[in-house]
Amino acid sequence: MAWVYLGIAGLLEIVWAFSMKHSDGFTRLTPSIVTIVAMIASFALLSISMKTLPLGTAYTVWTGIGAVGAFLVGVAVLGESVSPMRVLAALMIVGGLVLMKLSTR
């Protein structure tokens, strides 16, 4: 169950990063509220997953999901640039996440 909580926490990290971008420096109310609520929920689920998962694994996977997810949302939704180097970087992060998961029993 810890991995499920961690996955949801990672997805919520993407939500808060996206909504923070739309908050315009916390000057827009609705995106600001979504950011704060998603942050709190993401941290709470990360904390719950850390009860059974090692710190290094949980934190690395959480940040990796957020980083790659934010990259994908940036490209798909916000029209940010995509280059071979950025794609390679994202793939390397995913590779690291897979290795981290495989190394945890």
Backbone bond lengths (Angstrom), bond angles and torsions (degrees), N, CA, C in turn:
res aa  C-N    CA-C-N  psi(-1)  N-CA   C-N-CA  omega(-1)  CA-C   N-CA-C  phi
1 M - - - 1.458 - - 1.528 110.89 -
2 A 1.342 116.70 -28.20 1.460 120.86 -179.40 1.534 111.22 -59.62
3 W 1.332 115.79 -37.86 1.471 119.31 179.90 1.523 111.47 -67.74
4 V 1.319 117.10 -34.23 1.468 120.77 176.95 1.528 109.45 -65.55
5 Y 1.340 116.06 -47.43 1.468 119.93 177.92 1.524 110.88 -59.33
6 L 1.317 116.01 -40.98 1.457 120.29 -179.58 1.530 111.11 -65.86
7 G 1.318 117.25 -41.14 1.463 120.64 177.49 1.511 112.20 -62.11
8 I 1.329 116.27 -43.77 1.469 120.14 178.40 1.529 110.07 -65.43
9 A 1.326 116.50 -40.23 1.468 120.41 177.30 1.522 110.71 -59.67
10 G 1.327 117.03 -41.23 1.462 121.45 177.85 1.517 111.96 -64.24
11 L 1.325 116.55 -41.47 1.473 120.08 177.66 1.525 111.00 -64.46
12 L 1.319 116.15 -38.46 1.466 119.55 177.54 1.525 111.41 -67.25
13 E 1.332 116.85 -28.42 1.462 119.47 175.29 1.531 110.38 -64.12
14 I 1.325 115.98 -38.77 1.465 120.01 176.30 1.524 109.99 -63.91
15 V 1.330 116.50 -42.75 1.471 121.10 179.65 1.520 110.23 -59.87
16 W 1.334 117.01 -47.79 1.465 116.75 -176.70 1.520 112.29 -70.44
17 A 1.312 118.22 -32.13 1.463 119.26 176.73 1.527 110.65 -65.40
18 F 1.329 116.29 -43.74 1.465 121.42 179.41 1.527 110.94 -64.82
19 S 1.319 116.60 -45.50 1.467 118.98 -178.59 1.534 111.09 -70.64
20 M 1.335 117.56 -29.80 1.459 119.21 176.03 1.533 110.03 -65.29
21 K 1.315 116.20 -39.57 1.468 120.27 176.67 1.530 110.15 -58.33
22 H 1.330 116.35 -40.08 1.464 121.33 -178.66 1.524 113.48 -80.91
23 S 1.329 117.32 -9.73 1.465 119.77 -178.76 1.534 112.48 -78.26
24 D 1.340 116.61 -9.83 1.474 121.11 -178.73 1.527 111.36 51.66
25 G 1.328 114.93 55.52 1.466 119.24 178.75 1.514 112.99 69.82
26 F 1.314 116.24 34.15 1.463 123.92 -178.96 1.528 112.46 62.74
27 T 1.318 116.13 32.17 1.467 119.86 176.47 1.523 112.17 -98.95
28 R 1.336 117.64 -10.37 1.464 122.00 177.55 1.536 107.69 -109.50
29 L 1.321 116.88 126.25 1.457 122.25 -169.36 1.527 113.89 -63.92
30 T 1.319 118.67 -54.84 1.470 120.40 -173.66 1.527 112.65 -61.88
31 P 1.326 119.44 -50.22 1.466 117.58 177.78 1.535 112.55 -63.26
32 S 1.321 117.04 -30.60 1.467 120.57 178.10 1.520 110.71 -65.93
33 I 1.322 116.38 -43.01 1.465 120.91 178.94 1.527 110.34 -65.69
34 V 1.339 116.77 -44.26 1.474 120.26 177.85 1.520 109.73 -59.35
35 T 1.321 117.95 -42.06 1.458 121.95 179.34 1.522 110.88 -58.72
36 I 1.310 116.73 -50.94 1.465 121.02 -175.90 1.523 111.33 -65.82
37 V 1.318 117.80 -43.55 1.471 120.92 -179.91 1.528 110.36 -65.01
38 A 1.337 117.14 -43.76 1.464 120.40 179.38 1.521 111.27 -65.49
39 M 1.341 117.39 -37.52 1.462 120.80 177.30 1.525 111.04 -61.73
40 I 1.314 116.16 -48.93 1.467 120.70 -178.52 1.527 110.15 -61.40
41 A 1.321 117.16 -45.74 1.468 120.76 -179.85 1.525 110.53 -64.30
42 S 1.324 116.99 -40.84 1.461 121.06 -179.87 1.528 110.61 -63.43
43 F 1.334 117.03 -46.77 1.463 120.75 178.37 1.521 111.33 -62.99
44 A 1.329 116.93 -40.19 1.468 120.20 -179.88 1.529 111.04 -62.95
45 L 1.331 116.73 -45.59 1.467 119.67 179.52 1.525 111.72 -68.17
46 L 1.323 117.29 -35.89 1.464 120.34 174.64 1.523 109.63 -61.06
47 S 1.304 116.22 -44.23 1.467 121.17 179.59 1.526 111.80 -61.12
48 I 1.315 116.26 -42.44 1.469 120.16 178.78 1.521 110.23 -64.51
49 S 1.318 117.34 -41.80 1.470 120.00 -179.55 1.524 111.20 -65.65
50 M 1.325 116.88 -29.68 1.467 120.87 -179.47 1.530 113.33 -72.88
51 K 1.323 116.61 -8.54 1.466 118.59 175.21 1.523 110.65 -64.30
52 T 1.328 116.97 -31.33 1.462 119.95 -178.08 1.528 113.88 -119.47
53 L 1.314 118.07 -24.27 1.466 120.58 -179.48 1.524 109.93 -92.29
54 P 1.322 117.52 148.55 1.459 119.85 176.14 1.530 111.18 -62.65
55 L 1.315 116.30 146.76 1.464 122.24 -179.42 1.521 111.68 -53.13
56 G 1.313 117.58 -51.61 1.462 121.24 -176.92 1.505 112.66 -60.43
57 T 1.307 116.84 -40.35 1.465 120.87 179.58 1.520 110.88 -68.75
58 A 1.326 116.38 -50.79 1.463 120.34 -177.04 1.526 111.23 -60.78
59 Y 1.309 116.86 -47.68 1.462 119.81 -176.73 1.524 111.41 -67.44
60 T 1.321 116.37 -41.51 1.466 119.91 179.67 1.521 111.61 -63.45
61 V 1.312 117.13 -45.14 1.467 120.48 179.96 1.530 110.35 -65.52
62 W 1.318 116.77 -42.58 1.470 121.47 179.47 1.525 111.08 -59.33
63 T 1.320 116.83 -50.86 1.459 119.55 -179.55 1.530 111.68 -68.16
64 G 1.319 117.04 -33.68 1.466 120.49 178.93 1.515 112.21 -66.04
65 I 1.333 116.18 -43.94 1.467 119.87 176.89 1.525 109.22 -59.79
66 G 1.321 115.59 -44.87 1.464 119.64 179.89 1.516 112.55 -64.02
67 A 1.321 117.01 -42.96 1.468 120.41 -177.73 1.523 111.80 -66.65
68 V 1.320 116.93 -49.33 1.465 119.93 -179.30 1.525 110.27 -68.77
69 G 1.315 117.07 -40.40 1.462 120.57 178.23 1.513 112.42 -62.95
70 A 1.331 116.87 -42.43 1.463 120.32 178.26 1.527 110.40 -65.22
71 F 1.319 116.51 -37.75 1.466 119.94 176.24 1.526 110.34 -61.05
72 L 1.336 116.70 -47.53 1.463 120.90 -178.49 1.524 111.95 -64.59
73 V 1.320 116.94 -42.33 1.469 120.46 178.01 1.526 109.93 -65.40
74 G 1.320 116.27 -40.31 1.459 119.69 178.20 1.522 112.04 -59.53
75 V 1.313 115.88 -42.58 1.464 120.36 179.66 1.523 111.02 -71.62
76 A 1.338 116.93 -49.10 1.467 121.44 -172.98 1.527 113.60 -74.65
77 V 1.319 116.89 -38.06 1.464 119.91 -172.58 1.526 112.42 -103.44
78 L 1.321 116.44 -38.83 1.458 119.86 -174.36 1.529 113.33 -97.82
79 G 1.328 116.69 -3.71 1.458 120.09 177.96 1.523 114.29 70.89
80 E 1.330 116.57 25.46 1.460 119.29 178.74 1.525 110.09 -68.99
81 S 1.315 115.52 157.87 1.464 120.02 -175.33 1.527 111.57 -68.60
82 V 1.312 113.43 147.97 1.456 120.33 175.25 1.528 106.60 -125.22
83 S 1.302 114.83 130.74 1.462 119.82 179.84 1.523 107.44 -134.53
84 P 1.315 117.05 161.17 1.467 118.87 178.09 1.530 112.75 -55.56
85 M 1.324 116.90 -37.64 1.462 120.55 -179.45 1.533 111.92 -66.33
86 R 1.338 117.02 -40.84 1.475 120.66 178.87 1.526 110.32 -67.74
87 V 1.321 117.40 -40.70 1.461 120.85 177.77 1.523 110.04 -64.13
88 L 1.322 117.49 -43.71 1.466 121.14 177.66 1.529 110.63 -59.97
89 A 1.318 116.70 -42.85 1.459 120.22 178.66 1.533 111.00 -60.49
90 A 1.326 116.93 -44.36 1.467 120.72 178.77 1.523 110.80 -63.86
91 L 1.325 116.89 -41.34 1.469 120.06 178.41 1.520 111.72 -64.75
92 M 1.319 116.92 -35.40 1.459 119.98 177.39 1.526 111.12 -66.86
93 I 1.324 116.42 -37.77 1.470 119.86 176.01 1.521 109.77 -62.97
94 V 1.329 117.31 -46.24 1.469 121.09 178.69 1.531 110.28 -60.06
95 G 1.325 116.60 -42.66 1.464 119.93 177.12 1.518 111.59 -59.56
96 G 1.310 116.80 -41.44 1.463 120.65 177.19 1.518 111.95 -64.30
97 L 1.321 116.62 -38.19 1.468 120.25 178.28 1.522 110.92 -64.75
98 V 1.322 116.46 -42.33 1.464 120.34 178.56 1.526 109.90 -62.33
99 L 1.312 116.93 -45.53 1.470 119.95 178.59 1.532 111.27 -62.14
100 M 1.325 117.03 -40.15 1.467 120.70 179.55 1.526 109.95 -63.67
101 K 1.324 116.65 -42.99 1.481 120.58 178.34 1.522 110.74 -63.80
102 L 1.324 116.90 -43.40 1.474 120.19 -178.85 1.520 111.91 -67.21
103 S 1.318 117.30 -25.52 1.461 120.24 -177.59 1.523 112.65 -83.65
104 T 1.318 117.63 -8.07 1.473 122.45 -178.03 1.513 110.14 -103.67
105 R 1.292 115.28 129.91 1.463 120.28 178.78 1.487 111.22 -100.39
